[in-house]
Amino acid sequence: MYESSGTRNISLSYGIVACTVVAVLAFGAGFVAAGKRTGSSTLSPLSLTAGPPPDVDFSPVWKAWAVIDEKFVPVSVASSTPVASSSADSNQERVWGMIEGLAASLNDPYTFFLPPSENEQFASDMSGSFEGVGMEVAVREKVLTVVSPLKGTPAERAGLRSGDLILKINDELTQGMDVAEAVKKIRGPKGTVITFMVLRDGWNAQREIKVTRDVINIPVVTTTARPDGVFVIEVATFTSSSPDLFRNALREFVKSGDKMLILDLRGNPGGYLGASVDMASWFLPLGKVIVTEDYAGHAANVVHRSLGYNIFNSNLKMVVLVDRGSASASEILADALRAHGIAKLVGTNTFGKGSVQELVEITPETALKITVARWLAPDGVHIPQDGITPDVEVKISEEDIKADKDPQLDKAVELVRSL
């Protein structure tokens, strides 16, 4: 993934997998980083310290533990080598494995355990650049799927696309593999090559795609003042710096004198929720609902409203570009702008990341990334799992890519000029 992710310090992307973590692979389309609540602050002290629940029989667990101690012989150990029944390290690994299995039993691709090495890597990813391929992945319908390759990264240059199914990483099948494990396998030093076996919608058979790893620096905001009077702002991900960068981009737009704006969120796997809310606030009056976190009764719903910067008047003409790689915070921003009549959407269905993840510390070295809420659009409807449908659907074919054509952008320009 992009090896990306986000936290709540909720981040919409780990990563994408939420959120975002570039691996540089993210942990999947979406971890939304709300940034105000810490993982542990949402749990009562009792939930963090209590023993086994009284209505659960744990005896099968301890019986299995005892059987392992008594009988297990690792096949990788030479016959002449004594085998210890257990050790502190092996016992701790069993505990981590039990928590991983507990998380996996929820059948939620966005909930998983981060043992020490993965948790350390996650923290490192959130700090800046890293080495990998530059794409976000998630598990969709039990298949490892590309949420989005980041623009200008090895993954994009090698030809990986949003929606690609990753069947193998090198020679290892991905069936049953969670995002954290996939990210760990995809990461690697700059200059090394990794091979993916990929199946894409429209292909008759799977194909092999080789990617050379590199240092991944997450792009954020770029601007283009077109000669036809249309101004384009491209947001690649929602980081903590995105609001300031977006404000500067809007300043460029205002100074240009243009009245037509295209916001390009294609391939944006998400990131910090606060960034999405801040950016929407430039277009919406104070108090307008941007998105609601629905906790399904576990906690009070949280409504995120416009901060009311609202510097544009009715003369603004705006179109938002989205595609299958637009996830989480991208979907929230795009849906809010459309719901309040600010912009039209052009492109293809978005990813459909309709849930909120939180990073909860289990021990000082480990964490559990867990789904804690669902997203409600301004109209109170859940963001659909098959993504948000644009007002105008435009696909990009393989032929378009080879010919360096962008029919989605062309349609967005045509539409914004007609508004």
C-alpha positions as CSV (number, residue, x, y, z in Angstrom):
1,M,0.0,0.0,0.0
2,Y,1.1,3.2,0.0
3,E,2.0,1.8,2.4
4,S,0.0,4.5,3.9
5,S,-2.4,5.0,6.5
6,G,-3.8,7.3,9.0
7,T,-4.9,7.3,12.5
8,R,-6.9,9.1,15.1
9,N,-5.1,10.2,15.7
10,I,-7.5,8.8,13.2
11,S,-6.2,8.6,9.9
12,L,-8.4,7.8,6.9
13,S,-6.0,6.0,5.2
14,Y,-3.9,3.1,7.2
15,G,-4.6,2.9,4.2
16,I,-4.7,2.7,1.5
17,V,-5.7,1.0,3.8
18,A,-7.2,3.8,5.5
19,C,-5.4,4.7,6.3
20,T,-1.9,6.7,5.3
21,V,1.1,4.7,5.2
22,V,3.0,4.4,2.1
23,A,4.8,1.0,1.8
24,V,5.2,2.0,0.8
25,L,2.0,0.5,0.8
26,A,-0.5,1.8,2.9
27,F,-2.6,0.1,5.3
28,G,-5.4,0.6,3.4
29,A,-7.7,3.1,2.3
30,G,-8.3,4.6,5.3
31,F,-7.5,5.4,8.6
32,V,-8.9,8.7,9.3
33,A,-6.9,10.8,11.5
34,A,-9.2,13.0,13.4
35,G,-6.3,14.2,15.5
36,K,-8.2,15.0,18.7
37,R,-8.9,11.8,20.4
38,T,-6.1,9.3,21.2
39,G,-6.7,5.6,20.8
40,S,-6.9,4.9,24.5
41,S,-9.0,7.9,25.4
42,T,-12.1,6.4,23.8
43,L,-11.8,3.3,26.1
44,S,-12.7,3.2,29.8
45,P,-10.0,2.2,32.3
46,L,-11.9,-1.0,32.9
47,S,-11.8,-2.0,29.3
48,L,-8.0,-1.7,29.3
49,T,-7.3,-3.5,32.6
50,A,-10.2,-6.0,33.0
51,G,-9.5,-9.7,32.9
52,P,-11.3,-12.3,30.7
53,P,-15.0,-11.7,30.1
54,P,-17.1,-13.9,32.5
55,D,-19.2,-15.4,29.7
56,V,-16.3,-16.7,27.6
57,D,-14.8,-20.2,28.1
58,F,-11.0,-19.8,27.6
59,S,-10.1,-23.3,28.5
60,P,-9.7,-24.4,24.8
61,V,-7.0,-21.7,24.5
62,W,-5.0,-22.9,27.4
63,K,-5.4,-26.5,26.4
64,A,-4.1,-25.7,23.0
65,W,-1.2,-23.8,24.6
66,A,-0.4,-26.9,26.8
67,V,-0.5,-29.2,23.7
68,I,1.9,-27.0,21.9
69,D,4.3,-27.0,24.8
70,E,4.1,-30.7,25.2
71,K,4.1,-31.9,21.6
72,F,5.2,-29.3,19.0
73,V,8.4,-30.2,17.1
74,P,9.5,-27.6,14.4
75,V,10.3,-29.3,11.2
76,S,13.1,-26.7,10.4
77,V,15.2,-27.9,13.4
78,A,17.8,-30.6,12.8
79,S,17.1,-34.0,14.4
80,S,20.1,-33.8,16.6
81,T,19.2,-30.3,18.0
82,P,17.4,-30.2,21.4
83,V,14.0,-28.5,21.2
84,A,12.9,-26.3,24.1
85,S,9.2,-26.6,24.9
86,S,8.9,-22.8,25.1
87,S,10.8,-19.6,25.8
88,A,9.9,-16.1,26.7
89,D,10.2,-15.0,23.1
90,S,8.1,-17.8,21.7
91,N,5.5,-17.3,24.3
92,Q,5.2,-13.6,23.4
93,E,4.9,-14.5,19.7
94,R,2.0,-16.8,20.6
95,V,0.3,-13.9,22.4
96,W,0.7,-11.6,19.4
97,G,-0.7,-14.4,17.2
98,M,-3.7,-14.8,19.5
99,I,-4.5,-11.1,19.2
100,E,-4.0,-11.3,15.4
101,G,-6.5,-14.1,15.3
102,L,-8.9,-12.2,17.5
103,A,-8.8,-9.3,15.1
104,A,-9.1,-11.5,12.0
105,S,-12.2,-13.2,13.5
106,L,-14.1,-9.9,13.0
107,N,-13.9,-10.4,9.2
108,D,-13.1,-6.7,8.7
109,P,-10.3,-5.9,6.3
110,Y,-9.5,-2.6,8.1
111,T,-9.1,-4.1,11.6
112,F,-5.8,-5.8,12.4
113,F,-3.1,-6.1,15.0
114,L,0.3,-4.4,14.7
115,P,3.0,-6.4,16.5
116,P,6.2,-4.5,17.5
117,S,8.0,-4.5,14.1
118,E,4.9,-3.4,12.1
119,N,3.9,-0.8,14.7
120,E,7.4,0.7,14.6
121,Q,7.3,0.8,10.8
122,F,3.9,2.5,10.9
123,A,5.2,5.2,13.2
124,S,8.2,5.7,10.9
125,D,5.9,6.0,7.8
126,M,3.9,8.8,9.4
127,S,7.0,10.9,9.7
128,G,7.9,11.4,6.1
129,S,9.5,9.4,3.3
130,F,10.3,5.7,3.1
131,E,11.4,3.1,0.6
132,G,8.9,0.9,-1.3
133,V,6.8,1.0,-4.4
134,G,4.4,3.8,-3.6
135,M,0.8,2.4,-3.6
136,E,-2.0,1.9,-1.2
137,V,-3.6,-1.5,-0.9
138,A,-6.5,-2.9,1.0
139,V,-8.3,-6.3,1.2
140,R,-11.6,-6.2,-0.7
141,E,-13.8,-9.3,-0.8
142,K,-10.8,-11.2,0.7
143,V,-8.5,-10.2,-2.2
144,L,-5.5,-7.9,-1.9
145,T,-6.4,-4.9,-4.0
146,V,-4.6,-1.8,-5.2
147,V,-6.5,1.2,-3.8
148,S,-4.3,3.7,-5.7
149,P,-0.7,4.0,-6.9
150,L,0.7,7.4,-5.9
151,K,1.5,9.7,-8.8
152,G,5.1,9.7,-9.9
153,T,6.0,6.5,-7.9
154,P,7.5,3.2,-9.0
155,A,4.1,1.5,-8.8
156,E,2.5,4.0,-11.2
157,R,5.4,4.0,-13.6
158,A,5.3,0.2,-13.7
159,G,1.7,0.3,-14.8
160,L,-0.2,-0.7,-11.6
161,R,-3.8,0.8,-11.5
162,S,-6.5,1.3,-9.0
163,G,-8.6,-1.8,-8.6
164,D,-5.8,-4.2,-9.7
165,L,-6.0,-7.5,-7.8
166,I,-2.7,-8.7,-6.4
167,L,-2.7,-12.5,-6.6
168,K,1.0,-13.0,-5.7
169,I,3.8,-11.0,-4.2
170,N,6.9,-12.5,-5.7
171,D,6.1,-16.2,-5.6
172,E,3.8,-16.1,-2.5
173,L,0.0,-16.3,-2.9
174,T,-1.8,-13.4,-1.2
175,Q,-4.9,-15.5,-0.4
176,G,-5.6,-15.0,3.3
177,M,-2.9,-12.3,3.6
178,D,-3.9,-9.2,5.6
179,V,-2.8,-5.7,4.8
180,A,-0.1,-5.5,7.5
181,E,1.5,-8.7,6.2
182,A,1.3,-7.6,2.6
183,V,2.9,-4.2,3.4
184,K,5.8,-5.9,5.2
185,K,6.4,-8.1,2.1
186,I,6.2,-5.2,-0.3
187,R,8.5,-2.9,1.5
188,G,12.2,-3.2,0.7
189,P,15.4,-1.2,0.0
190,K,15.7,1.2,-2.9
191,G,16.8,-0.5,-6.1
192,T,15.5,-3.9,-5.3
193,V,12.8,-5.5,-7.6
194,I,9.5,-7.0,-6.5
195,T,7.2,-9.0,-8.7
196,F,3.4,-8.9,-8.5
197,M,1.0,-11.3,-10.2
198,V,-1.9,-9.0,-11.2
199,L,-5.4,-9.5,-12.5
200,R,-7.3,-6.5,-13.9
201,D,-10.9,-6.0,-14.9
202,G,-10.9,-6.5,-18.7
203,W,-7.9,-8.8,-18.8
204,N,-8.3,-12.4,-20.0
205,A,-5.5,-13.6,-17.8
206,Q,-3.3,-12.6,-15.0
207,R,-0.1,-10.7,-15.8
208,E,3.3,-10.2,-14.1
209,I,4.3,-6.7,-13.2
210,K,7.8,-6.0,-11.9
211,V,8.4,-2.9,-9.8
212,T,11.8,-1.4,-8.7
213,R,11.6,0.0,-5.2
214,D,12.6,3.6,-4.5
215,V,12.4,6.3,-1.8
216,I,8.8,7.4,-1.7
217,N,8.2,11.1,-0.9
218,I,4.4,11.6,-0.6
219,P,3.3,14.3,-3.0
220,V,0.6,16.6,-1.6
221,V,-0.8,19.6,-3.6
222,T,0.0,20.8,-7.1
223,T,-1.6,23.6,-9.2
224,T,-2.0,24.3,-12.9
225,A,-3.3,27.6,-14.4
226,R,-4.5,26.5,-17.8
227,P,-4.6,29.0,-20.7
228,D,-8.4,28.4,-21.1
229,G,-9.1,30.0,-17.8
230,V,-9.6,26.8,-15.8
231,F,-7.5,26.4,-12.7
232,V,-6.6,22.9,-11.5
233,I,-5.7,21.9,-8.0
234,E,-4.5,18.3,-7.5
235,V,-4.4,16.9,-4.0
236,A,-2.6,13.6,-3.8
237,T,-3.1,12.8,-0.1
238,F,-4.4,14.3,3.1
239,T,-1.5,14.9,5.4
240,S,-1.1,17.3,8.4
241,S,0.4,19.9,6.0
242,S,-2.4,19.6,3.4
243,P,-4.6,22.4,4.8
244,D,-1.7,25.0,4.6
245,L,-0.7,23.8,1.1
246,F,-4.3,23.9,0.0
247,R,-4.8,27.4,1.3
248,N,-1.7,28.5,-0.7
249,A,-3.1,26.8,-3.8
250,L,-6.4,28.7,-3.3
251,R,-4.5,31.9,-3.0
252,E,-2.9,31.2,-6.4
253,F,-6.3,30.5,-7.8
254,V,-7.7,33.8,-6.5
255,K,-4.7,35.8,-7.8
256,S,-5.0,34.1,-11.2
257,G,-8.4,35.8,-11.7
258,D,-9.9,32.5,-12.9
259,K,-13.5,31.7,-11.9
260,M,-13.5,28.0,-12.9
261,L,-11.9,25.4,-10.5
262,I,-11.2,21.7,-10.9
263,L,-10.2,19.8,-7.8
264,D,-8.5,16.6,-8.8
265,L,-8.8,13.9,-6.1
266,R,-8.1,11.0,-8.4
267,G,-5.8,8.4,-6.8
268,N,-6.0,10.1,-3.5
269,P,-6.4,7.4,-0.8
270,G,-7.2,9.7,2.0
271,G,-5.4,10.7,5.2
272,Y,-6.3,13.0,8.0
273,L,-10.0,13.8,8.5
274,G,-9.1,17.2,9.8
275,A,-7.5,18.1,6.6
276,S,-10.6,17.2,4.6
277,V,-12.8,19.2,6.9
278,D,-10.5,22.2,6.8
279,M,-10.4,22.1,3.0
280,A,-14.2,21.8,2.6
281,S,-14.6,24.8,4.9
282,W,-13.2,27.2,2.3
283,F,-16.4,26.5,0.2
284,L,-19.1,26.1,2.9
285,P,-20.8,28.4,5.3
286,L,-20.2,28.0,9.0
287,G,-21.9,25.0,10.6
288,K,-22.8,23.1,7.4
289,V,-22.4,19.3,8.0
290,I,-19.4,17.8,6.2
291,V,-19.5,14.3,7.6
292,T,-20.7,12.4,10.7
293,E,-19.0,9.6,12.5
294,D,-21.7,7.0,13.3
295,Y,-20.6,4.9,16.4
296,A,-23.7,2.7,16.3
297,G,-24.5,3.3,19.9
298,H,-21.0,2.6,21.3
299,A,-20.5,6.3,21.7
300,A,-22.2,9.5,20.8
301,N,-22.0,10.3,17.1
302,V,-19.5,13.0,16.1
303,V,-20.6,15.6,13.6
304,H,-17.9,17.5,11.7
305,R,-19.1,20.9,10.4
306,S,-17.6,23.6,8.2
307,L,-15.3,26.1,10.0
308,G,-16.9,28.7,7.8
309,Y,-14.0,30.2,5.9
310,N,-16.4,30.3,2.9
311,I,-14.5,32.8,0.8
312,F,-16.2,32.1,-2.6
313,N,-19.4,33.4,-3.9
314,S,-21.9,32.0,-6.4
315,N,-19.6,33.1,-9.3
316,L,-17.4,30.1,-8.5
317,K,-17.7,27.2,-11.0
318,M,-16.3,23.9,-9.7
319,V,-15.9,20.3,-10.7
320,V,-14.3,17.5,-8.6
321,L,-12.5,14.6,-10.4
322,V,-12.7,11.2,-8.7
323,D,-11.9,7.6,-9.5
324,R,-11.6,4.2,-8.0
325,G,-8.4,5.4,-6.2
326,S,-10.3,8.2,-4.4
327,A,-10.9,6.9,-0.9
328,S,-11.8,7.9,2.6
329,A,-11.0,11.6,3.2
330,S,-11.3,12.1,-0.6
331,E,-14.8,10.7,-0.6
332,I,-15.8,12.8,2.3
333,L,-14.6,16.0,0.7
334,A,-16.0,15.3,-2.7
335,D,-19.4,14.1,-1.3
336,A,-19.7,17.2,0.9
337,L,-19.0,19.6,-1.9
338,R,-21.6,17.9,-4.1
339,A,-24.2,17.6,-1.4
340,H,-24.2,21.3,-0.7
341,G,-24.3,22.2,-4.4
342,I,-20.8,23.5,-4.6
343,A,-19.4,21.1,-7.2
344,K,-20.2,18.4,-9.8
345,L,-18.3,15.1,-9.7
346,V,-16.7,13.7,-12.8
347,G,-14.9,10.3,-13.3
348,T,-15.7,6.9,-12.0
349,N,-17.1,5.4,-8.8
350,T,-14.8,6.0,-5.8
351,F,-13.3,3.3,-3.6
352,G,-16.1,3.1,-1.0
353,K,-14.2,3.5,2.2
354,G,-17.2,4.1,4.5
355,S,-15.7,3.3,7.9
356,V,-13.5,5.0,10.6
357,Q,-10.4,3.3,12.1
358,E,-8.7,4.1,15.3
359,L,-5.2,3.1,16.4
360,V,-5.3,1.8,20.0
361,E,-2.2,1.1,22.0
362,I,-2.2,-2.5,23.3
363,T,1.3,-2.4,24.8
364,P,3.9,0.3,24.5
365,E,5.3,-1.6,21.5
366,T,2.0,-2.8,19.8
367,A,-1.3,-1.4,18.6
368,L,-4.7,-2.5,17.3
369,K,-6.1,-0.7,14.3
370,I,-9.8,-1.2,14.7
371,T,-12.9,0.0,12.9
372,V,-14.9,2.1,15.4
373,A,-17.5,4.0,13.3
374,R,-19.1,4.4,9.9
375,W,-19.2,7.6,7.8
376,L,-22.5,9.3,7.2
377,A,-22.7,11.8,4.3
378,P,-24.3,15.2,4.9
379,D,-27.7,13.7,4.0
380,G,-27.3,11.1,6.7
381,V,-26.7,8.2,4.4
382,H,-23.7,5.8,4.8
383,I,-21.0,6.2,2.1
384,P,-21.8,3.1,-0.1
385,Q,-19.3,0.2,-0.1
386,D,-19.2,0.3,-3.9
387,G,-18.2,3.9,-3.9
388,I,-19.8,7.3,-4.6
389,T,-21.2,7.5,-8.1
390,P,-20.1,10.7,-10.0
391,D,-22.6,13.0,-11.8
392,V,-20.8,12.3,-15.1
393,E,-19.1,9.0,-15.5
394,V,-16.0,9.0,-17.7
395,K,-13.6,6.0,-17.9
396,I,-10.0,6.0,-18.9
397,S,-8.9,3.1,-21.2
398,E,-5.6,1.4,-21.6
399,E,-5.4,3.1,-25.0
400,D,-5.9,6.5,-23.4
401,I,-3.1,5.9,-21.0
402,K,-0.7,4.8,-23.7
403,A,-1.6,7.8,-25.8
404,D,-1.2,10.1,-22.8
405,K,-4.8,11.2,-23.0
406,D,-7.0,12.2,-20.1
407,P,-10.7,12.1,-21.1
408,Q,-11.8,12.6,-17.5
409,L,-10.0,15.9,-17.2
410,D,-11.2,16.9,-20.7
411,K,-14.8,16.2,-19.6
412,A,-14.3,18.2,-16.4
413,V,-13.0,21.2,-18.3
414,E,-16.0,21.0,-20.7
415,L,-18.4,20.7,-17.8
416,V,-17.0,23.5,-15.7
417,R,-17.0,25.8,-18.7
418,S,-20.7,25.1,-19.2
419,L,-21.8,25.8,-15.6
